């Protein structure tokens, strides 16, 4: 249920559970610099890509679908992330329908997700990942009809897992990481993983602007090689 209109994908907030209302509102109101200081280059450079921020409802309440990238990949190897990847030529306009198609296609290829059970309800401003040169459109989805997920290709994906919003907002699971470049950023210690970098930054801002954030110790630091 990604929402189609004459074969075209569309966004729809119809029938969303009430708890997702604040997230849908964020998509309507948030400004790019409220999400990240890294914005797409004004000269248009950067590889267009999209990620799927998929909310579901599991045994422990609202949850997010994440994956751990293979340790052999050239970009962001071994990092927990949202499913996603680069746009293909056939995806369409990168400022319109293209990111929607790319987010669903990549999620299916990486996790086995059935796109037919996903309702896309919002798009966040495009952001930039300087280390890899990706211009990323975060696409918001509601897992209306859950389907089995797991590793499809071990060369791309090491693990697929869900993490509850309750765990993400638990102050005990929050910390700050310090990158060798000197950049400090939020991190989450959940499901035997350290979620950091771009993914953690987007989750952090979503929790904040949706009104779900709880006070946490920003002086608590964890190294990037942290292991549970």
C-alpha positions as CSV (number, residue, x, y, z in Angstrom):
1,X,0.0,0.0,0.0
2,X,2.7,2.5,-1.0
3,X,-0.1,4.5,-2.7
4,X,-0.4,4.7,-6.4
5,X,-2.2,7.0,-8.8
6,X,-2.3,5.8,-12.4
7,X,0.9,3.7,-11.7
8,X,2.6,6.6,-10.0
9,X,3.7,6.5,-6.4
10,X,2.1,9.1,-4.1
11,X,2.3,10.1,-0.5
12,X,-0.7,9.6,1.8
13,X,-1.4,10.2,5.5
14,X,-4.8,8.6,5.3
15,X,-5.4,6.0,7.9
16,X,-2.1,6.5,9.8
17,X,-2.1,5.5,13.4
18,X,-2.4,8.4,15.8
19,X,1.1,8.0,17.2
20,X,2.6,8.7,13.8
21,X,0.8,12.1,13.5
22,X,3.8,14.0,15.1
23,X,6.2,12.4,12.6
24,X,4.0,13.3,9.6
25,X,3.8,16.9,11.0
26,X,7.6,17.0,11.1
27,X,7.8,16.1,7.4
28,X,5.5,19.1,6.7
29,X,7.3,21.7,8.8
30,X,10.9,20.9,9.4
31,X,13.6,22.9,7.7
32,X,16.8,21.4,6.2
33,X,19.2,23.0,8.8
34,X,17.0,21.7,11.6
35,X,18.0,18.2,10.5
36,X,21.7,18.6,9.7
37,X,24.3,21.2,8.9
38,X,25.4,19.1,6.0
39,X,23.2,20.1,3.0
40,X,23.5,19.3,-0.7
41,X,26.1,21.3,-2.6
42,X,24.7,24.3,-4.3
43,X,26.5,23.4,-7.5
44,X,24.3,20.3,-7.8
45,X,27.1,17.8,-7.3
46,X,26.5,14.6,-5.3
47,X,25.0,11.2,-6.1
48,X,21.2,11.2,-5.7
49,X,19.9,8.6,-3.3
50,X,17.1,7.8,-0.9
51,X,16.6,5.9,2.4
52,X,13.4,4.4,3.8
53,X,12.6,5.3,7.4
54,X,10.0,2.6,8.0
55,X,7.8,2.7,11.1
56,X,6.0,-0.4,12.2
57,X,4.2,-1.6,15.3
58,X,5.8,-4.7,17.0
59,X,5.7,-6.6,20.2
60,X,7.2,-3.6,22.1
61,X,5.1,-0.9,20.4
62,X,6.2,1.5,17.7
63,X,9.5,0.5,16.0
64,X,11.9,1.3,13.2
65,X,13.4,-1.1,10.6
66,X,17.2,-0.9,10.4
67,X,19.9,-3.0,8.8
68,X,23.6,-3.5,9.2
69,X,25.7,-2.9,6.1
70,X,28.2,-5.6,5.0
71,X,31.7,-5.0,6.2
72,X,33.0,-5.4,2.7
73,X,31.1,-2.5,1.1
74,X,33.0,0.6,-0.1
75,X,30.8,3.1,1.6
76,X,29.8,3.0,5.3
77,X,30.9,-0.6,5.7
78,X,29.5,-2.3,8.8
79,X,27.3,0.6,9.9
80,X,23.7,0.2,11.0
81,X,21.6,2.2,8.6
82,X,18.2,2.7,7.1
83,X,17.6,0.6,4.0
84,X,18.3,2.6,0.9
85,X,20.7,3.5,-1.9
86,X,21.3,5.4,-5.1
87,X,18.6,6.4,-7.6
88,X,18.5,4.5,-10.9
89,X,17.8,6.3,-14.2
90,X,14.4,4.7,-14.3
91,X,13.3,6.0,-10.9
92,X,12.2,9.4,-12.3
93,X,12.6,12.9,-11.1
94,X,15.0,13.0,-8.1
95,X,13.0,15.9,-6.6
96,X,9.7,14.2,-7.0
97,X,8.8,10.5,-7.4
98,X,12.3,9.2,-7.9
99,X,13.3,8.9,-4.2
100,X,10.0,7.1,-3.4
101,X,10.7,4.4,-6.0
102,X,14.4,4.1,-5.0
103,X,13.7,3.8,-1.3
104,X,11.1,1.0,-1.8
105,X,13.3,-0.8,-4.4
106,X,16.4,-0.7,-2.3
107,X,14.6,-1.8,0.8
108,X,13.2,-4.8,-1.0
109,X,16.6,-5.7,-2.4
110,X,18.4,-5.3,0.9
111,X,15.8,-6.7,3.4
112,X,13.3,-8.6,1.4
113,X,10.6,-6.1,2.4
114,X,7.3,-6.4,0.4
115,X,6.7,-2.8,-0.8
116,X,3.0,-3.5,-1.2
117,X,2.6,-3.4,2.5
118,X,4.2,0.0,2.9
119,X,2.3,3.3,2.9
120,X,4.6,6.3,2.2
121,X,3.4,9.3,4.1
122,X,6.2,11.9,4.0
123,X,9.5,13.1,2.7
124,X,12.2,15.0,4.7
125,X,14.5,17.6,3.2
126,X,17.4,16.3,1.2
127,X,20.6,16.0,3.2
128,X,24.3,15.4,2.4
129,X,26.8,12.8,3.5
130,X,30.2,14.4,2.7
131,X,32.3,11.3,3.2
132,X,30.5,9.4,0.4
133,X,29.1,12.3,-1.6
134,X,25.5,11.1,-1.4
135,X,22.6,13.5,-1.6
136,X,20.0,11.6,0.5
137,X,16.2,12.0,0.5
138,X,14.7,10.4,3.7
139,X,11.4,8.8,2.8
140,X,8.9,8.1,5.6
141,X,6.8,5.0,5.6
142,X,4.2,3.2,7.7
143,X,4.5,-0.6,7.7
144,X,0.8,-1.1,7.4
145,X,1.0,-4.8,6.4
146,X,4.2,-6.3,7.8
147,X,6.1,-8.8,5.8
148,X,9.0,-11.1,6.6
149,X,12.4,-9.4,6.3
150,X,16.0,-10.7,6.5
151,X,19.3,-10.7,4.7
152,X,18.9,-11.0,1.0
153,X,22.5,-10.6,-0.2
154,X,25.2,-11.0,2.4
155,X,27.5,-9.0,0.2
156,X,25.3,-6.0,0.9
157,X,23.6,-6.7,4.2
158,X,25.0,-8.3,7.3
159,X,21.8,-8.1,9.5
160,X,18.3,-6.8,9.4
161,X,16.5,-5.9,12.6
162,X,13.9,-3.7,14.2
163,X,14.4,-1.4,17.2
164,X,11.6,-0.1,19.3
165,X,11.0,3.7,19.7
166,X,10.9,3.0,23.4
167,X,14.5,1.8,23.3
168,X,15.6,4.7,21.1
169,X,14.1,7.2,23.5
170,X,15.5,5.4,26.6
171,X,18.2,7.8,28.1
172,X,20.3,4.8,29.1
173,X,20.7,3.9,25.4
174,X,21.8,7.3,24.2
175,X,25.4,8.6,23.9
176,X,27.6,10.8,21.9
177,X,30.3,9.6,19.5
178,X,33.5,11.5,18.5
179,X,34.6,10.8,14.9
180,X,38.4,11.0,14.2
181,X,37.6,14.1,12.1
182,X,36.5,15.8,15.4
183,X,32.8,15.7,14.5
184,X,30.6,14.9,17.5
185,X,27.2,13.3,16.9
186,X,24.4,11.4,18.6
187,X,24.4,7.7,18.9
188,X,22.1,4.9,20.1
189,X,23.2,1.6,21.8
190,X,20.4,-0.7,20.8
191,X,19.9,-4.3,19.6
192,X,23.6,-5.1,20.1
193,X,24.5,-2.3,17.7
194,X,26.0,1.2,17.8
195,X,23.8,3.4,15.6
196,X,25.7,6.5,14.7
197,X,26.5,8.9,11.8
198,X,23.9,10.0,9.3
199,X,21.3,7.4,10.6
200,X,21.6,8.4,14.2
201,X,21.5,12.1,13.3
202,X,18.2,11.7,11.5
203,X,16.7,9.5,14.2
204,X,17.8,12.0,16.9
205,X,16.2,15.0,15.1
206,X,13.0,13.0,14.4
207,X,12.6,12.1,18.0
208,X,13.2,15.7,19.0
209,X,10.8,17.4,16.6
210,X,8.1,14.7,17.1
211,X,8.2,15.5,20.8
212,X,9.3,12.0,21.8
213,X,12.8,12.8,23.0
214,X,13.6,12.3,26.7
215,X,16.5,14.1,28.5
216,X,19.7,12.2,28.2
217,X,23.4,12.6,29.1
218,X,25.1,14.3,26.2
219,X,28.5,14.1,28.0
220,X,28.3,10.2,27.8
221,X,30.7,9.2,25.0
222,X,31.2,5.9,23.3
223,X,34.0,5.0,20.8
224,X,33.1,4.1,17.3
225,X,34.5,0.6,17.8
226,X,32.0,-0.1,20.6
227,X,30.7,-3.6,20.9
228,X,27.9,-4.9,23.1
